Each structure stands twice: as structure tokens, then as C-alpha cells.
Amino acid sequence: MSSIEEIAKFFVIIRPVLRPVVVVPERLGVIAAEIAHVEIILDRSAPKAVDAADA
């Protein structure tokens, strides 16, 4: 019988991470910022098996 740790090796967790790119205009006397665009990064990680008491 396989353990949960052995089965977890067959899976990959993929989650999107949204990162805004902020641009600050170079105008005298103006304090402002705007979001130029949003980068989407796919973060991949292996699942981590935890005990029910630790969850």
C-alpha cells in the first residue's frame, strides 16, 4: 500500500500570482502612481503532506 507522501509526488500544485507593475510619472509637483499592467506568474510547488493536528 502506498503512503500519502509517495502519492503526492505525482501531483503539482499550480497557483496564479498576480503582480501589478506600478509606474510613477515624472511630473513636477505631482505625486501619483498608476498600474501599467499586471503580470501573471504561475507558481508551481509540490504538495506537502501534514498531519491533521497540524492543519
mmCIF file of the N, C-alpha and C atoms, coordinates in Angstrom:
data_MODEL
# 
_entry.id   MODEL 
# 
loop_
_atom_site.group_PDB 
_atom_site.id 
_atom_site.type_symbol 
_atom_site.label_atom_id 
_atom_site.label_alt_id 
_atom_site.label_comp_id 
_atom_site.label_asym_id 
_atom_site.label_entity_id 
_atom_site.label_seq_id 
_atom_site.pdbx_PDB_ins_code 
_atom_site.Cartn_x 
_atom_site.Cartn_y 
_atom_site.Cartn_z 
_atom_site.occupancy 
_atom_site.B_iso_or_equiv 
_atom_site.pdbx_formal_charge 
_atom_site.auth_seq_id 
_atom_site.auth_comp_id 
_atom_site.auth_asym_id 
_atom_site.auth_atom_id 
_atom_site.pdbx_PDB_model_num 
ATOM 1   N N  . MET A 1 1  ? 0.845  -1.196 0.000   1.00 0.00 ? 1  MET A N  1 
ATOM 2   C CA . MET A 1 1  ? 0.000  0.000  0.000   1.00 0.00 ? 1  MET A CA 1 
ATOM 3   C C  . MET A 1 1  ? 0.878  1.243  0.000   1.00 0.00 ? 1  MET A C  1 
ATOM 4   N N  . SER A 1 2  ? 0.505  2.228  -0.781  1.00 0.00 ? 2  SER A N  1 
ATOM 5   C CA . SER A 1 2  ? 1.284  3.457  -0.907  1.00 0.00 ? 2  SER A CA 1 
ATOM 6   C C  . SER A 1 2  ? 0.921  4.452  0.184   1.00 0.00 ? 2  SER A C  1 
ATOM 7   N N  . SER A 1 3  ? 1.920  5.219  0.606   1.00 0.00 ? 3  SER A N  1 
ATOM 8   C CA . SER A 1 3  ? 1.658  6.262  1.601   1.00 0.00 ? 3  SER A CA 1 
ATOM 9   C C  . SER A 1 3  ? 1.273  7.554  0.879   1.00 0.00 ? 3  SER A C  1 
ATOM 10  N N  . ILE A 1 4  ? 0.726  8.471  1.625   1.00 0.00 ? 4  ILE A N  1 
ATOM 11  C CA . ILE A 1 4  ? 0.305  9.743  1.038   1.00 0.00 ? 4  ILE A CA 1 
ATOM 12  C C  . ILE A 1 4  ? 1.506  10.508 0.479   1.00 0.00 ? 4  ILE A C  1 
ATOM 13  N N  . GLU A 1 5  ? 2.676  10.376 1.118   1.00 0.00 ? 5  GLU A N  1 
ATOM 14  C CA . GLU A 1 5  ? 3.880  11.047 0.625   1.00 0.00 ? 5  GLU A CA 1 
ATOM 15  C C  . GLU A 1 5  ? 4.293  10.513 -0.744  1.00 0.00 ? 5  GLU A C  1 
ATOM 16  N N  . GLU A 1 6  ? 4.155  9.213  -0.957  1.00 0.00 ? 6  GLU A N  1 
ATOM 17  C CA . GLU A 1 6  ? 4.502  8.618  -2.249  1.00 0.00 ? 6  GLU A CA 1 
ATOM 18  C C  . GLU A 1 6  ? 3.528  9.052  -3.342  1.00 0.00 ? 6  GLU A C  1 
ATOM 19  N N  . ILE A 1 7  ? 2.261  9.120  -3.022  1.00 0.00 ? 7  ILE A N  1 
ATOM 20  C CA . ILE A 1 7  ? 1.240  9.546  -3.983  1.00 0.00 ? 7  ILE A CA 1 
ATOM 21  C C  . ILE A 1 7  ? 1.393  11.038 -4.309  1.00 0.00 ? 7  ILE A C  1 
ATOM 22  N N  . ALA A 1 8  ? 1.768  11.836 -3.321  1.00 0.00 ? 8  ALA A N  1 
ATOM 23  C CA . ALA A 1 8  ? 1.894  13.288 -3.514  1.00 0.00 ? 8  ALA A CA 1 
ATOM 24  C C  . ALA A 1 8  ? 2.961  13.638 -4.545  1.00 0.00 ? 8  ALA A C  1 
ATOM 25  N N  . LYS A 1 9  ? 3.932  12.765 -4.758  1.00 0.00 ? 9  LYS A N  1 
ATOM 26  C CA . LYS A 1 9  ? 4.995  13.021 -5.737  1.00 0.00 ? 9  LYS A CA 1 
ATOM 27  C C  . LYS A 1 9  ? 4.454  13.113 -7.164  1.00 0.00 ? 9  LYS A C  1 
ATOM 28  N N  . PHE A 1 10 ? 3.268  12.558 -7.414  1.00 0.00 ? 10 PHE A N  1 
ATOM 29  C CA . PHE A 1 10 ? 2.686  12.562 -8.757  1.00 0.00 ? 10 PHE A CA 1 
ATOM 30  C C  . PHE A 1 10 ? 1.904  13.838 -9.058  1.00 0.00 ? 10 PHE A C  1 
ATOM 31  N N  . PHE A 1 11 ? 1.742  14.718 -8.081  1.00 0.00 ? 11 PHE A N  1 
ATOM 32  C CA . PHE A 1 11 ? 0.938  15.927 -8.242  1.00 0.00 ? 11 PHE A CA 1 
ATOM 33  C C  . PHE A 1 11 ? 1.812  17.175 -8.180  1.00 0.00 ? 11 PHE A C  1 
ATOM 34  N N  . VAL A 1 12 ? 1.353  18.237 -8.854  1.00 0.00 ? 12 VAL A N  1 
ATOM 35  C CA . VAL A 1 12 ? 1.990  19.551 -8.796  1.00 0.00 ? 12 VAL A CA 1 
ATOM 36  C C  . VAL A 1 12 ? 0.889  20.567 -8.548  1.00 0.00 ? 12 VAL A C  1 
ATOM 37  N N  . ILE A 1 13 ? 1.120  21.423 -7.578  1.00 0.00 ? 13 ILE A N  1 
ATOM 38  C CA . ILE A 1 13 ? 0.165  22.489 -7.279  1.00 0.00 ? 13 ILE A CA 1 
ATOM 39  C C  . ILE A 1 13 ? 0.579  23.706 -8.106  1.00 0.00 ? 13 ILE A C  1 
ATOM 40  N N  . ILE A 1 14 ? -0.354 24.235 -8.890  1.00 0.00 ? 14 ILE A N  1 
ATOM 41  C CA . ILE A 1 14 ? -0.096 25.416 -9.714  1.00 0.00 ? 14 ILE A CA 1 
ATOM 42  C C  . ILE A 1 14 ? -1.094 26.491 -9.299  1.00 0.00 ? 14 ILE A C  1 
ATOM 43  N N  . ARG A 1 15 ? -0.556 27.647 -8.889  1.00 0.00 ? 15 ARG A N  1 
ATOM 44  C CA . ARG A 1 15 ? -1.445 28.741 -8.500  1.00 0.00 ? 15 ARG A CA 1 
ATOM 45  C C  . ARG A 1 15 ? -0.997 30.019 -9.180  1.00 0.00 ? 15 ARG A C  1 
ATOM 46  N N  . PRO A 1 16 ? -1.951 30.810 -9.665  1.00 0.00 ? 16 PRO A N  1 
ATOM 47  C CA . PRO A 1 16 ? -1.581 32.073 -10.309 1.00 0.00 ? 16 PRO A CA 1 
ATOM 48  C C  . PRO A 1 16 ? -1.235 33.134 -9.267  1.00 0.00 ? 16 PRO A C  1 
ATOM 49  N N  . VAL A 1 17 ? -0.191 33.906 -9.543  1.00 0.00 ? 17 VAL A N  1 
ATOM 50  C CA . VAL A 1 17 ? 0.208  35.018 -8.686  1.00 0.00 ? 17 VAL A CA 1 
ATOM 51  C C  . VAL A 1 17 ? 0.133  36.275 -9.540  1.00 0.00 ? 17 VAL A C  1 
ATOM 52  N N  . LEU A 1 18 ? -0.664 37.239 -9.099  1.00 0.00 ? 18 LEU A N  1 
ATOM 53  C CA . LEU A 1 18 ? -0.831 38.492 -9.836  1.00 0.00 ? 18 LEU A CA 1 
ATOM 54  C C  . LEU A 1 18 ? 0.093  39.547 -9.240  1.00 0.00 ? 18 LEU A C  1 
ATOM 55  N N  . ARG A 1 19 ? 0.927  40.162 -10.095 1.00 0.00 ? 19 ARG A N  1 
ATOM 56  C CA . ARG A 1 19 ? 1.871  41.174 -9.634  1.00 0.00 ? 19 ARG A CA 1 
ATOM 57  C C  . ARG A 1 19 ? 1.671  42.447 -10.440 1.00 0.00 ? 19 ARG A C  1 
ATOM 58  N N  . PRO A 1 20 ? 1.147  43.496 -9.794  1.00 0.00 ? 20 PRO A N  1 
ATOM 59  C CA . PRO A 1 20 ? 0.957  44.750 -10.525 1.00 0.00 ? 20 PRO A CA 1 
ATOM 60  C C  . PRO A 1 20 ? 2.298  45.449 -10.774 1.00 0.00 ? 20 PRO A C  1 
ATOM 61  N N  . VAL A 1 21 ? 2.439  46.048 -11.958 1.00 0.00 ? 21 VAL A N  1 
ATOM 62  C CA . VAL A 1 21 ? 3.623  46.838 -12.306 1.00 0.00 ? 21 VAL A CA 1 
ATOM 63  C C  . VAL A 1 21 ? 3.213  48.304 -12.205 1.00 0.00 ? 21 VAL A C  1 
ATOM 64  N N  . VAL A 1 22 ? 3.825  49.014 -11.262 1.00 0.00 ? 22 VAL A N  1 
ATOM 65  C CA . VAL A 1 22 ? 3.451  50.400 -10.964 1.00 0.00 ? 22 VAL A CA 1 
ATOM 66  C C  . VAL A 1 22 ? 4.425  51.348 -11.650 1.00 0.00 ? 22 VAL A C  1 
ATOM 67  N N  . VAL A 1 23 ? 3.868  52.387 -12.267 1.00 0.00 ? 23 VAL A N  1 
ATOM 68  C CA . VAL A 1 23 ? 4.658  53.417 -12.941 1.00 0.00 ? 23 VAL A CA 1 
ATOM 69  C C  . VAL A 1 23 ? 4.411  54.740 -12.228 1.00 0.00 ? 23 VAL A C  1 
ATOM 70  N N  . VAL A 1 24 ? 5.498  55.447 -11.935 1.00 0.00 ? 24 VAL A N  1 
ATOM 71  C CA . VAL A 1 24 ? 5.385  56.760 -11.293 1.00 0.00 ? 24 VAL A CA 1 
ATOM 72  C C  . VAL A 1 24 ? 5.730  57.826 -12.344 1.00 0.00 ? 24 VAL A C  1 
ATOM 73  N N  . PRO A 1 25 ? 4.774  58.708 -12.680 1.00 0.00 ? 25 PRO A N  1 
ATOM 74  C CA . PRO A 1 25 ? 5.066  59.748 -13.676 1.00 0.00 ? 25 PRO A CA 1 
ATOM 75  C C  . PRO A 1 25 ? 6.070  60.761 -13.126 1.00 0.00 ? 25 PRO A C  1 
ATOM 76  N N  . GLU A 1 26 ? 6.897  61.302 -14.026 1.00 0.00 ? 26 GLU A N  1 
ATOM 77  C CA . GLU A 1 26 ? 7.930  62.261 -13.625 1.00 0.00 ? 26 GLU A CA 1 
ATOM 78  C C  . GLU A 1 26 ? 7.474  63.689 -13.916 1.00 0.00 ? 26 GLU A C  1 
ATOM 79  N N  . ARG A 1 27 ? 6.409  64.102 -13.259 1.00 0.00 ? 27 ARG A N  1 
ATOM 80  C CA . ARG A 1 27 ? 5.909  65.465 -13.411 1.00 0.00 ? 27 ARG A CA 1 
ATOM 81  C C  . ARG A 1 27 ? 6.178  66.238 -12.124 1.00 0.00 ? 27 ARG A C  1 
ATOM 82  N N  . LEU A 1 28 ? 6.691  67.429 -12.253 1.00 0.00 ? 28 LEU A N  1 
ATOM 83  C CA . LEU A 1 28 ? 6.978  68.235 -11.069 1.00 0.00 ? 28 LEU A CA 1 
ATOM 84  C C  . LEU A 1 28 ? 5.695  68.604 -10.332 1.00 0.00 ? 28 LEU A C  1 
ATOM 85  N N  . GLY A 1 29 ? 5.718  68.486 -9.037  1.00 0.00 ? 29 GLY A N  1 
ATOM 86  C CA . GLY A 1 29 ? 4.576  68.875 -8.224  1.00 0.00 ? 29 GLY A CA 1 
ATOM 87  C C  . GLY A 1 29 ? 3.440  67.872 -8.198  1.00 0.00 ? 29 GLY A C  1 
ATOM 88  N N  . VAL A 1 30 ? 3.588  66.750 -8.878  1.00 0.00 ? 30 VAL A N  1 
ATOM 89  C CA . VAL A 1 30 ? 2.519  65.747 -8.923  1.00 0.00 ? 30 VAL A CA 1 
ATOM 90  C C  . VAL A 1 30 ? 3.016  64.475 -8.232  1.00 0.00 ? 30 VAL A C  1 
ATOM 91  N N  . ILE A 1 31 ? 2.280  64.058 -7.246  1.00 0.00 ? 31 ILE A N  1 
ATOM 92  C CA . ILE A 1 31 ? 2.581  62.793 -6.573  1.00 0.00 ? 31 ILE A CA 1 
ATOM 93  C C  . ILE A 1 31 ? 1.498  61.807 -6.999  1.00 0.00 ? 31 ILE A C  1 
ATOM 94  N N  . ALA A 1 32 ? 1.883  60.872 -7.839  1.00 0.00 ? 32 ALA A N  1 
ATOM 95  C CA . ALA A 1 32 ? 0.898  59.931 -8.367  1.00 0.00 ? 32 ALA A CA 1 
ATOM 96  C C  . ALA A 1 32 ? 1.595  58.634 -8.765  1.00 0.00 ? 32 ALA A C  1 
ATOM 97  N N  . ALA A 1 33 ? 0.797  57.628 -8.945  1.00 0.00 ? 33 ALA A N  1 
ATOM 98  C CA . ALA A 1 33 ? 1.274  56.339 -9.442  1.00 0.00 ? 33 ALA A CA 1 
ATOM 99  C C  . ALA A 1 33 ? 0.107  55.667 -10.158 1.00 0.00 ? 33 ALA A C  1 
ATOM 100 N N  . GLU A 1 34 ? 0.442  54.875 -11.139 1.00 0.00 ? 34 GLU A N  1 
ATOM 101 C CA . GLU A 1 34 ? -0.604 54.146 -11.855 1.00 0.00 ? 34 GLU A CA 1 
ATOM 102 C C  . GLU A 1 34 ? -0.110 52.731 -12.151 1.00 0.00 ? 34 GLU A C  1 
ATOM 103 N N  . ILE A 1 35 ? -1.043 51.842 -12.281 1.00 0.00 ? 35 ILE A N  1 
ATOM 104 C CA . ILE A 1 35 ? -0.711 50.463 -12.626 1.00 0.00 ? 35 ILE A CA 1 
ATOM 105 C C  . ILE A 1 35 ? -0.618 50.378 -14.145 1.00 0.00 ? 35 ILE A C  1 
ATOM 106 N N  . ALA A 1 36 ? 0.569  50.077 -14.642 1.00 0.00 ? 36 ALA A N  1 
ATOM 107 C CA . ALA A 1 36 ? 0.784  49.984 -16.083 1.00 0.00 ? 36 ALA A CA 1 
ATOM 108 C C  . ALA A 1 36 ? 0.186  48.694 -16.627 1.00 0.00 ? 36 ALA A C  1 
ATOM 109 N N  . HIS A 1 37 ? 0.447  47.607 -15.954 1.00 0.00 ? 37 HIS A N  1 
ATOM 110 C CA . HIS A 1 37 ? -0.126 46.316 -16.315 1.00 0.00 ? 37 HIS A CA 1 
ATOM 111 C C  . HIS A 1 37 ? 0.063  45.342 -15.153 1.00 0.00 ? 37 HIS A C  1 
ATOM 112 N N  . VAL A 1 38 ? -0.543 44.201 -15.274 1.00 0.00 ? 38 VAL A N  1 
ATOM 113 C CA . VAL A 1 38 ? -0.457 43.171 -14.244 1.00 0.00 ? 38 VAL A CA 1 
ATOM 114 C C  . VAL A 1 38 ? 0.214  41.947 -14.844 1.00 0.00 ? 38 VAL A C  1 
ATOM 115 N N  . GLU A 1 39 ? 1.277  41.497 -14.201 1.00 0.00 ? 39 GLU A N  1 
ATOM 116 C CA . GLU A 1 39 ? 1.957  40.282 -14.637 1.00 0.00 ? 39 GLU A CA 1 
ATOM 117 C C  . GLU A 1 39 ? 1.324  39.084 -13.941 1.00 0.00 ? 39 GLU A C  1 
ATOM 118 N N  . ILE A 1 40 ? 1.150  38.019 -14.684 1.00 0.00 ? 40 ILE A N  1 
ATOM 119 C CA . ILE A 1 40 ? 0.608  36.782 -14.119 1.00 0.00 ? 40 ILE A CA 1 
ATOM 120 C C  . ILE A 1 40 ? 1.718  35.741 -14.143 1.00 0.00 ? 40 ILE A C  1 
ATOM 121 N N  . ILE A 1 41 ? 2.070  35.263 -12.977 1.00 0.00 ? 41 ILE A N  1 
ATOM 122 C CA . ILE A 1 41 ? 3.122  34.268 -12.828 1.00 0.00 ? 41 ILE A CA 1 
ATOM 123 C C  . ILE A 1 41 ? 2.485  32.985 -12.306 1.00 0.00 ? 41 ILE A C  1 
ATOM 124 N N  . LEU A 1 42 ? 2.848  31.857 -12.890 1.00 0.00 ? 42 LEU A N  1 
ATOM 125 C CA . LEU A 1 42 ? 2.345  30.572 -12.405 1.00 0.00 ? 42 LEU A CA 1 
ATOM 126 C C  . LEU A 1 42 ? 3.366  29.983 -11.444 1.00 0.00 ? 42 LEU A C  1 
ATOM 127 N N  . ASP A 1 43 ? 2.969  29.889 -10.185 1.00 0.00 ? 43 ASP A N  1 
ATOM 128 C CA . ASP A 1 43 ? 3.836  29.350 -9.140  1.00 0.00 ? 43 ASP A CA 1 
ATOM 129 C C  . ASP A 1 43 ? 3.567  27.857 -9.012  1.00 0.00 ? 43 ASP A C  1 
ATOM 130 N N  . ARG A 1 44 ? 4.602  27.060 -9.208  1.00 0.00 ? 44 ARG A N  1 
ATOM 131 C CA . ARG A 1 44 ? 4.461  25.606 -9.118  1.00 0.00 ? 44 ARG A CA 1 
ATOM 132 C C  . ARG A 1 44 ? 5.166  25.111 -7.868  1.00 0.00 ? 44 ARG A C  1 
ATOM 133 N N  . SER A 1 45 ? 4.516  24.205 -7.152  1.00 0.00 ? 45 SER A N  1 
ATOM 134 C CA . SER A 1 45 ? 5.129  23.628 -5.963  1.00 0.00 ? 45 SER A CA 1 
ATOM 135 C C  . SER A 1 45 ? 4.617  22.207 -5.763  1.00 0.00 ? 45 SER A C  1 
ATOM 136 N N  . ALA A 1 46 ? 5.395  21.449 -5.028  1.00 0.00 ? 46 ALA A N  1 
ATOM 137 C CA . ALA A 1 46 ? 4.989  20.088 -4.693  1.00 0.00 ? 46 ALA A CA 1 
ATOM 138 C C  . ALA A 1 46 ? 4.067  20.128 -3.487  1.00 0.00 ? 46 ALA A C  1 
ATOM 139 N N  . PRO A 1 47 ? 3.089  19.232 -3.440  1.00 0.00 ? 47 PRO A N  1 
ATOM 140 C CA . PRO A 1 47 ? 2.210  19.206 -2.271  1.00 0.00 ? 47 PRO A CA 1 
ATOM 141 C C  . PRO A 1 47 ? 2.988  18.775 -1.036  1.00 0.00 ? 47 PRO A C  1 
ATOM 142 N N  . LYS A 1 48 ? 2.549  19.244 0.101   1.00 0.00 ? 48 LYS A N  1 
ATOM 143 C CA . LYS A 1 48 ? 3.185  18.914 1.371   1.00 0.00 ? 48 LYS A CA 1 
ATOM 144 C C  . LYS A 1 48 ? 2.163  18.177 2.247   1.00 0.00 ? 48 LYS A C  1 
ATOM 145 N N  . ALA A 1 49 ? 2.497  16.984 2.633   1.00 0.00 ? 49 ALA A N  1 
ATOM 146 C CA . ALA A 1 49 ? 1.606  16.198 3.485   1.00 0.00 ? 49 ALA A CA 1 
ATOM 147 C C  . ALA A 1 49 ? 1.810  16.621 4.935   1.00 0.00 ? 49 ALA A C  1 
ATOM 148 N N  . VAL A 1 50 ? 0.725  16.958 5.609   1.00 0.00 ? 50 VAL A N  1 
ATOM 149 C CA . VAL A 1 50 ? 0.778  17.352 7.024   1.00 0.00 ? 50 VAL A CA 1 
ATOM 150 C C  . VAL A 1 50 ? -0.192 16.494 7.823   1.00 0.00 ? 50 VAL A C  1 
ATOM 151 N N  . ASP A 1 51 ? 0.072  16.383 9.092   1.00 0.00 ? 51 ASP A N  1 
ATOM 152 C CA . ASP A 1 51 ? -0.846 15.650 9.979   1.00 0.00 ? 51 ASP A CA 1 
ATOM 153 C C  . ASP A 1 51 ? -2.104 16.488 10.180  1.00 0.00 ? 51 ASP A C  1 
ATOM 154 N N  . ALA A 1 52 ? -3.206 15.834 10.478  1.00 0.00 ? 52 ALA A N  1 
ATOM 155 C CA . ALA A 1 52 ? -4.472 16.538 10.681  1.00 0.00 ? 52 ALA A CA 1 
ATOM 156 C C  . ALA A 1 52 ? -4.355 17.512 11.860  1.00 0.00 ? 52 ALA A C  1 
ATOM 157 N N  . ALA A 1 53 ? -3.559 17.191 12.861  1.00 0.00 ? 53 ALA A N  1 
ATOM 158 C CA . ALA A 1 53 ? -3.396 18.062 14.012  1.00 0.00 ? 53 ALA A CA 1 
ATOM 159 C C  . ALA A 1 53 ? -2.630 19.332 13.652  1.00 0.00 ? 53 ALA A C  1 
ATOM 160 N N  . ASP A 1 54 ? -1.791 19.276 12.608  1.00 0.00 ? 54 ASP A N  1 
ATOM 161 C CA . ASP A 1 54 ? -1.002 20.436 12.189  1.00 0.00 ? 54 ASP A CA 1 
ATOM 162 C C  . ASP A 1 54 ? -1.735 21.325 11.202  1.00 0.00 ? 54 ASP A C  1 
ATOM 163 N N  . ALA A 1 55 ? -2.824 20.843 10.609  1.00 0.00 ? 55 ALA A N  1 
ATOM 164 C CA . ALA A 1 55 ? -3.530 21.584 9.558   1.00 0.00 ? 55 ALA A CA 1 
ATOM 165 C C  . ALA A 1 55 ? -4.368 22.674 10.087  1.00 0.00 ? 55 ALA A C  1 
# 
